Amino acid sequence: MHEHHQSVAPPAVYQPPHRSWAARRGAYLEWLASPGSFILLAEKGQEAVGYAMVHVKPGPDDTWVTGDRIAELETLSVAPAARGAGIGTMLLDGVDAELAAQGIGDLFIAALHGNDAAIRLYQRRGLRPVMVHLARFAAEPTG
């Protein structure tokens, strides 16, 4: 996922892969400690080809009318060789099924600017843009 982000996002100074994974792994452990949070794994044979990480947190949201639990898809990742085969859609179907089973109707998904294929996938599923994150990074020279 880290490499994919670098391939689709605007130029920036990125963490090295080992540091990125250490931080992401720590975040996964923290998110999974929240009741209702889950990971779905997609396999082809004995090989993992994708996963979805969903963090369930208390609601309601401070801006939008939501239920008392809100889901955020923190990661949807499909192996490069498996992209375009419906794995992402299958994972999202599983996410929707699990959220329905938990009685959660509100879902937030952030997509990296430039990851147009992911944004189209989410929009086809009825999600729409509601927020734009802007950033300034001290590690980058200013022009």
Summary of the structure (lengths in Angstrom):
residues: 143
radius of gyration: 16.0
end to end distance: 28.8
largest distance: 50.2
contacts: 332
relative contact order: 0.16
helix: 35%
strand: 22%
